[in-house]
Amino acid sequence: MIKVLVFLVILTLAGCGTPQLYNPNNIDKHELATLRTEAGKEIFVTDNYVAWILYIYDVNHSEITNRSSLSAKINEISLPKGVYRIAAECVKRRYIATPSAVFAIEASKTYEVFCDMIQDENSSGMAVDSRVQLKIKEVK
């Protein structure tokens, strides 16, 4: 039974790791930007939130990822330069947040999409996690 569960977990993570491509105008692949996450690498052992891309919307509010709520989450996608709204799932052990944000991406660059925890203080002055933001940074 354990072997079957391990196989299913590996199969699920492998399915999520398939890079996707959105290139409706057949732009040269070298001119596309790439969005990546660290999802699937250390999801069960990290103390940080790990991002999975759920949906990407263009400036016309049209979903470009063409995934249903039951399809695999995305950890890498290549797409043309532009302004996009990205919706992600941020997972930290048993905690899940679903932030979204708007980003402008440039051609021929690689970006890491990640979750950033904002901490506040509770009434006792102790630091507590209050909300998760979605951010990107260029990867050199």
LUMMI-418793 format. One line per 2 residues: their letters; for each residue x, y, z of N, C-alpha, C, O. Coordinates in Angstrom, 1 decimal. Example, Ala and Ser with C-alpha at 12.3 -4.5 7.8 and 13.67 -1.06 7.14 Angstrom:
BEGIN
AS> 13.2:-5.7:7.8:12.3:-4.5:7.8:13.2:-3.3:7.8:14.2:-3.3:8.5 ~ 12.8:-2.2:7.1:13.7:-1.1:7.1:12.9:0.0:7.9:13.4:1.1:8.0
END
This chain:
BEGIN
MI> 0.8:-1.2:0.0:0.0:0.0:0.0:0.9:1.3:0.0:0.6:2.2:-0.7 ~ 1.9:1.2:0.8:2.8:2.4:0.9:3.5:2.7:-0.5:3.6:3.8:-0.9
KV> 3.9:1.6:-1.2:4.5:1.7:-2.5:3.5:2.4:-3.5:4.0:3.2:-4.3 ~ 2.3:2.0:-3.4:1.3:2.6:-4.3:1.1:4.1:-4.0:1.1:4.9:-4.9
LV> 1.1:4.5:-2.7:1.0:5.9:-2.3:2.2:6.7:-2.8:2.0:7.8:-3.3 ~ 3.4:6.2:-2.6:4.6:6.8:-3.0:4.6:7.0:-4.5:4.9:8.1:-5.0
FL> 4.2:6.0:-5.3:4.1:6.1:-6.7:3.1:7.2:-7.1:3.4:8.0:-8.0 ~ 1.9:7.3:-6.5:0.9:8.3:-6.8:1.5:9.7:-6.5:1.2:10.6:-7.3
VI> 2.2:9.9:-5.4:2.7:11.2:-5.1:3.8:11.6:-6.2:3.8:12.7:-6.6 ~ 4.6:10.7:-6.5:5.7:11.0:-7.5:5.0:11.3:-8.9:5.4:12.2:-9.6
LT> 4.0:10.5:-9.2:3.3:10.7:-10.5:2.6:12.1:-10.5:2.6:12.8:-11.5 ~ 2.0:12.5:-9.4:1.3:13.8:-9.3:2.4:14.9:-9.4:2.1:15.8:-10.2
LA> 3.5:14.8:-8.7:4.5:15.9:-8.8:5.1:15.9:-10.2:5.4:17.0:-10.7 ~ 5.3:14.8:-10.8:5.9:14.8:-12.2:4.9:15.4:-13.2:5.3:16.2:-14.1
GC> 3.6:15.2:-13.0:2.6:15.8:-13.9:2.6:17.3:-13.7:2.3:18.0:-14.7 ~ 2.8:17.7:-12.5:2.8:19.2:-12.3:4.0:19.9:-12.8:4.0:21.1:-13.0
GT> 5.1:19.1:-13.0:6.3:19.7:-13.5:6.5:19.9:-15.0:7.5:20.3:-15.4 ~ 5.4:19.6:-15.7:5.5:19.7:-17.2:5.5:21.2:-17.6:4.5:21.8:-17.3
PQ> 6.5:21.7:-18.2:6.5:23.1:-18.6:5.4:23.3:-19.7:5.1:22.5:-20.5 ~ 4.8:24.5:-19.6:3.7:24.8:-20.5:4.2:26.0:-21.4:5.2:26.7:-21.1
LY> 3.5:26.2:-22.5:3.8:27.2:-23.4:2.5:27.9:-23.9:1.5:27.3:-24.2 ~ 2.6:29.2:-23.8:1.5:30.1:-24.3:2.1:31.0:-25.4:2.8:31.9:-25.0
NP> 1.9:30.7:-26.6:2.5:31.5:-27.7:1.5:31.6:-28.9:1.8:31.0:-29.9 ~ 0.4:32.4:-28.7:-0.6:32.4:-29.8:-0.1:33.1:-31.1:-0.7:32.8:-32.2
NN> 0.9:33.9:-31.1:1.4:34.6:-32.3:2.6:34.0:-32.8:3.3:34.6:-33.7 ~ 3.0:32.8:-32.4:4.2:32.1:-32.8:5.4:32.9:-32.8:6.2:33.0:-33.8
ID> 5.7:33.6:-31.7:6.9:34.4:-31.5:8.1:33.4:-31.3:7.9:32.3:-30.8 ~ 9.2:33.8:-31.8:10.4:33.0:-31.6:10.6:32.7:-30.2:10.5:33.5:-29.3
KH> 10.9:31.4:-29.9:11.0:30.9:-28.5:12.0:31.7:-27.7:11.8:31.8:-26.4 ~ 13.0:32.2:-28.3:14.0:33.0:-27.5:13.5:34.3:-27.1:14.1:34.9:-26.2
EL> 12.4:34.8:-27.6:11.8:36.1:-27.2:10.7:35.9:-26.2:10.2:36.9:-25.7 ~ 10.4:34.7:-25.8:9.4:34.5:-24.7:10.0:34.6:-23.4:11.2:34.3:-23.1
AT> 9.2:35.0:-22.4:9.6:35.1:-21.0:9.2:33.8:-20.4:8.3:33.1:-20.9 ~ 9.9:33.4:-19.3:9.6:32.2:-18.6:9.3:32.5:-17.2:10.1:33.2:-16.5
LR> 8.2:31.9:-16.7:7.8:32.0:-15.2:8.0:30.7:-14.6:7.6:29.7:-15.1 ~ 8.8:30.6:-13.5:9.0:29.4:-12.8:8.7:29.5:-11.3:8.7:30.6:-10.8
TE> 8.5:28.4:-10.7:8.3:28.3:-9.2:9.2:27.3:-8.7:9.8:26.5:-9.5 ~ 9.4:27.2:-7.4:10.2:26.2:-6.8:9.3:25.0:-6.3:9.7:24.2:-5.5
AG> 8.0:25.0:-6.8:7.1:24.0:-6.3:7.5:22.6:-6.6:8.2:22.3:-7.6 ~ 7.2:21.7:-5.7:7.5:20.3:-5.8:8.9:19.9:-5.4:9.2:18.7:-5.2
KE> 9.8:20.9:-5.1:11.2:20.5:-4.7:11.3:20.2:-3.3:11.9:19.2:-2.9 ~ 10.7:21.0:-2.4:10.9:20.8:-1.0:9.5:21.1:-0.3:9.5:21.6:0.9
IF> 8.4:20.8:-0.9:7.2:21.2:-0.4:6.9:20.6:1.0:6.1:21.2:1.8 ~ 7.4:19.4:1.3:7.0:18.8:2.6:8.0:19.1:3.7:7.8:18.8:4.8
VT> 9.2:19.7:3.4:10.2:19.9:4.4:10.5:21.4:4.6:11.2:21.7:5.6 ~ 10.0:22.3:3.9:10.4:23.7:4.0:9.5:24.4:5.0:8.3:24.0:5.2
DN> 10.0:25.4:5.6:9.2:26.3:6.5:8.7:27.5:5.8:8.1:28.4:6.4 ~ 8.9:27.6:4.5:8.5:28.7:3.7:7.3:28.3:2.9:7.0:27.1:2.6
YV> 6.5:29.3:2.4:5.4:29.0:1.5:6.0:28.7:0.1:7.0:29.3:-0.3 ~ 5.5:27.7:-0.6:5.9:27.3:-1.9:4.8:27.6:-2.9:3.6:27.3:-2.6
AW> 5.1:28.2:-4.0:4.1:28.7:-5.0:3.8:27.7:-6.1:4.8:27.1:-6.6 ~ 2.6:27.6:-6.4:2.1:26.9:-7.6:1.3:27.9:-8.4:0.4:28.5:-7.9
IL> 1.6:28.0:-9.7:0.7:28.9:-10.5:-0.6:28.2:-10.8:-0.6:27.0:-11.3 ~ -1.7:28.8:-10.6:-3.0:28.3:-10.8:-3.5:28.8:-12.2:-3.9:28.0:-13.0
YI> -3.6:30.1:-12.3:-4.2:30.7:-13.5:-3.3:31.9:-13.9:-2.7:32.6:-13.0 ~ -3.3:32.2:-15.2:-2.7:33.5:-15.7:-3.7:34.1:-16.6:-4.3:33.5:-17.5
YD> -4.0:35.4:-16.4:-4.9:36.2:-17.2:-4.2:37.3:-17.9:-3.3:37.9:-17.4 ~ -4.6:37.6:-19.2:-4.0:38.7:-19.9:-4.7:40.0:-19.6:-5.6:40.0:-18.8
VN> -4.3:41.0:-20.3:-4.9:42.4:-20.0:-6.4:42.5:-20.4:-7.1:43.4:-19.9 ~ -6.9:41.5:-21.1:-8.3:41.5:-21.5:-9.1:40.6:-20.5:-10.3:40.3:-20.7
HS> -8.5:40.2:-19.4:-9.0:39.4:-18.3:-9.4:38.0:-18.9:-10.3:37.3:-18.3 ~ -8.8:37.5:-19.9:-9.0:36.2:-20.5:-7.9:35.2:-19.9:-6.8:35.6:-19.8
EI> -8.4:34.1:-19.4:-7.4:33.1:-18.9:-6.6:32.5:-20.0:-7.2:32.1:-21.0 ~ -5.3:32.5:-19.9:-4.5:32.0:-21.0:-3.9:30.6:-20.6:-3.3:30.0:-21.5
TN> -4.1:30.2:-19.4:-3.5:28.9:-19.0:-4.4:27.7:-19.4:-4.0:26.6:-19.4 ~ -5.7:28.0:-19.7:-6.6:27.0:-20.1:-6.6:25.7:-19.3:-6.6:24.6:-19.8
RS> -6.6:25.9:-18.0:-6.7:24.7:-17.1:-8.0:24.8:-16.3:-8.5:25.9:-16.0 ~ -8.5:23.6:-16.0:-9.7:23.6:-15.2:-9.3:23.5:-13.8:-8.1:23.3:-13.4
SL> -10.3:23.6:-12.9:-10.0:23.5:-11.4:-9.4:22.1:-11.1:-8.8:21.9:-10.0 ~ -9.6:21.1:-11.9:-9.1:19.8:-11.6:-7.8:19.4:-12.3:-7.2:18.4:-12.0
SA> -7.3:20.3:-13.2:-6.0:20.0:-13.9:-4.8:20.4:-13.1:-4.9:21.0:-12.0 ~ -3.7:19.9:-13.5:-2.4:20.1:-12.8:-2.1:21.6:-12.6:-2.3:22.4:-13.4
KI> -1.4:21.8:-11.5:-0.9:23.2:-11.2:0.4:23.3:-12.0:1.0:22.4:-12.5 ~ 0.8:24.6:-12.2:1.9:24.9:-13.1:3.1:25.4:-12.3:2.9:26.2:-11.4
NE> 4.2:24.8:-12.7:5.5:25.3:-12.0:6.4:25.9:-13.1:7.5:26.4:-12.7 ~ 6.1:25.9:-14.3:6.8:26.6:-15.4:6.0:26.8:-16.6:5.3:25.9:-17.1
IS> 6.1:28.1:-17.1:5.3:28.4:-18.3:6.1:29.5:-19.1:6.7:30.4:-18.5 ~ 6.1:29.4:-20.4:6.8:30.4:-21.2:5.6:31.1:-22.0:4.7:30.5:-22.4
LP> 5.8:32.5:-22.1:4.8:33.3:-22.7:5.4:34.6:-23.2:6.5:35.0:-22.8 ~ 4.6:35.3:-24.1:5.2:36.6:-24.6:5.2:37.7:-23.5:4.6:37.6:-22.5
KG> 6.0:38.7:-23.8:6.1:39.8:-22.9:4.7:40.4:-22.8:3.9:40.3:-23.7 ~ 4.5:41.1:-21.7:3.2:41.7:-21.5:2.9:41.9:-20.0:3.7:41.7:-19.1
VY> 1.6:42.3:-19.7:1.1:42.5:-18.4:0.1:41.4:-18.1:-0.8:41.2:-18.9 ~ 0.3:40.6:-17.0:-0.5:39.5:-16.7:-0.9:39.5:-15.2:-0.1:40.0:-14.4
RI> -2.1:39.0:-14.9:-2.5:38.8:-13.6:-2.3:37.3:-13.3:-2.8:36.4:-14.0 ~ -1.5:37.0:-12.3:-1.2:35.6:-11.9:-1.9:35.3:-10.6:-1.8:36.0:-9.6
AA> -2.6:34.2:-10.6:-3.2:33.6:-9.4:-2.4:32.4:-9.0:-2.2:31.5:-9.9 ~ -2.1:32.3:-7.8:-1.2:31.2:-7.3:-1.8:30.5:-6.1:-2.6:31.1:-5.4
EC> -1.3:29.3:-5.8:-1.6:28.7:-4.5:-0.2:28.6:-3.8:0.8:28.1:-4.3 ~ -0.2:29.1:-2.6:0.9:29.1:-1.7:0.7:28.1:-0.6:-0.2:28.2:0.2
VK> 1.6:27.1:-0.6:1.4:26.0:0.4:2.6:26.0:1.4:3.7:26.1:1.0 ~ 2.2:25.9:2.7:3.2:25.7:3.7:2.7:24.6:4.7:1.8:24.9:5.5
RR> 3.1:23.4:4.5:2.7:22.3:5.2:1.1:22.2:5.1:0.6:21.8:4.0 ~ 0.4:22.5:6.2:-1.1:22.3:6.1:-1.8:23.7:5.8:-3.0:23.7:5.8
YI> -1.0:24.8:5.6:-1.6:26.1:5.4:-1.6:26.4:3.9:-0.6:26.1:3.2 ~ -2.6:27.0:3.4:-2.8:27.3:2.0:-3.3:28.7:1.8:-4.3:29.1:2.5
AT> -2.7:29.5:1.0:-3.2:30.8:0.6:-3.3:30.9:-0.9:-2.6:30.2:-1.6 ~ -4.2:31.7:-1.4:-4.3:31.8:-2.9:-4.3:33.3:-3.3:-5.3:33.9:-3.6
PS> -3.1:33.9:-3.2:-3.0:35.3:-3.6:-2.9:35.5:-5.2:-2.7:34.5:-5.9 ~ -3.2:36.7:-5.6:-3.0:37.0:-7.0:-2.4:38.4:-7.1:-2.5:39.2:-6.2
AV> -1.7:38.7:-8.2:-1.1:40.0:-8.4:-0.8:40.2:-9.9:-0.8:39.3:-10.7 ~ -0.6:41.5:-10.2:-0.4:41.9:-11.6:1.1:42.2:-11.8:1.7:42.9:-11.0
FA> 1.7:41.6:-12.9:3.1:41.8:-13.1:3.3:42.1:-14.6:2.6:41.6:-15.5 ~ 4.3:42.9:-14.9:4.7:43.2:-16.3:6.0:42.3:-16.5:6.9:42.4:-15.7
IE> 6.0:41.5:-17.5:7.2:40.7:-17.8:7.8:41.1:-19.1:7.1:41.5:-20.0 ~ 9.1:41.0:-19.2:9.8:41.4:-20.4:10.2:40.2:-21.2:10.4:39.1:-20.7
AS> 10.5:40.4:-22.5:10.9:39.3:-23.4:12.2:38.7:-23.0:13.1:39.5:-22.5 ~ 12.4:37.5:-23.3:13.7:36.8:-23.1:14.2:36.8:-21.7:15.5:36.6:-21.5
KT> 13.4:36.9:-20.7:13.8:36.9:-19.3:13.1:35.8:-18.6:12.1:35.3:-19.0 ~ 13.8:35.3:-17.5:13.3:34.3:-16.7:12.9:34.8:-15.3:13.8:35.6:-14.7
YE> 11.8:34.5:-14.8:11.3:35.0:-13.5:10.9:33.9:-12.6:10.5:32.8:-13.0 ~ 11.2:34.1:-11.3:10.7:33.2:-10.3:9.5:33.8:-9.6:9.5:34.9:-9.2
VF> 8.4:33.0:-9.6:7.2:33.4:-8.9:7.3:32.8:-7.5:7.5:31.6:-7.4 ~ 7.1:33.6:-6.5:7.2:33.1:-5.1:6.2:33.8:-4.2:5.7:34.8:-4.5
CD> 6.0:33.1:-3.0:5.1:33.6:-2.0:5.9:34.3:-0.9:7.0:33.8:-0.5 ~ 5.5:35.4:-0.5:6.2:36.2:0.6:5.2:36.4:1.7:4.1:36.9:1.6
MI> 5.6:36.0:2.9:4.8:36.1:4.1:5.0:37.5:4.7:6.1:37.9:4.9 ~ 3.9:38.1:5.0:3.9:39.4:5.8:3.6:39.1:7.2:2.6:38.4:7.5
QD> 4.4:39.6:8.1:4.2:39.3:9.5:3.8:40.6:10.2:4.3:41.7:9.9 ~ 2.9:40.5:11.2:2.4:41.5:12.0:2.6:41.1:13.5:3.1:40.0:13.7
EN> 2.1:41.9:14.4:2.2:41.5:15.8:0.7:41.3:16.3:-0.2:42.0:15.9 ~ 0.6:40.3:17.2:-0.7:40.1:17.8:-0.9:41.0:19.0:0.0:41.8:19.3
SS> -2.0:40.9:19.7:-2.2:41.8:20.8:-1.2:41.7:22.0:-1.0:42.6:22.8 ~ -0.5:40.6:22.0:0.5:40.3:23.0:1.9:40.8:22.5:2.9:40.7:23.3
GM> 2.0:41.3:21.3:3.3:41.7:20.8:4.1:40.6:20.1:5.3:40.9:19.7 ~ 3.5:39.5:20.0:4.3:38.4:19.3:4.1:38.5:17.8:3.0:38.9:17.3
AV> 5.2:38.1:17.1:5.1:38.1:15.6:4.2:36.9:15.2:4.4:35.8:15.6 ~ 3.3:37.3:14.3:2.4:36.3:13.7:2.3:36.5:12.2:2.4:37.6:11.7
DS> 2.2:35.4:11.5:1.9:35.4:10.0:0.6:36.0:9.8:-0.4:35.6:10.3 ~ 0.5:37.1:8.9:-0.8:37.7:8.7:-1.4:37.5:7.3:-2.6:37.3:7.2
RV> -0.5:37.5:6.3:-1.0:37.3:5.0:0.1:36.9:4.0:1.3:37.2:4.4 ~ -0.2:36.4:2.9:0.8:35.9:1.9:0.6:36.8:0.7:-0.5:37.0:0.2
QL> 1.7:37.3:0.2:1.7:38.0:-1.1:2.4:37.2:-2.2:3.3:36.4:-1.9 ~ 2.0:37.5:-3.4:2.6:36.9:-4.5:3.6:37.9:-5.1:3.3:39.0:-5.3
KI> 4.9:37.4:-5.4:5.9:38.3:-5.9:6.6:37.6:-7.0:6.6:36.3:-7.2 ~ 7.4:38.3:-7.9:8.3:37.7:-8.8:9.6:38.4:-8.8:9.7:39.6:-8.4
KE> 10.6:37.7:-9.2:12.0:38.3:-9.3:12.6:37.7:-10.5:12.4:36.6:-10.9 ~ 13.4:38.6:-11.2:14.2:38.1:-12.3:15.3:37.2:-11.9:16.0:37.4:-10.9
VK> 15.4:36.1:-12.6:16.5:35.1:-12.4:17.6:35.3:-13.4:17.3:35.3:-14.6 ~ 18.8:35.5:-13.0:19.9:35.8:-13.9:20.4:34.5:-14.4:21.4:34.5:-15.2
END
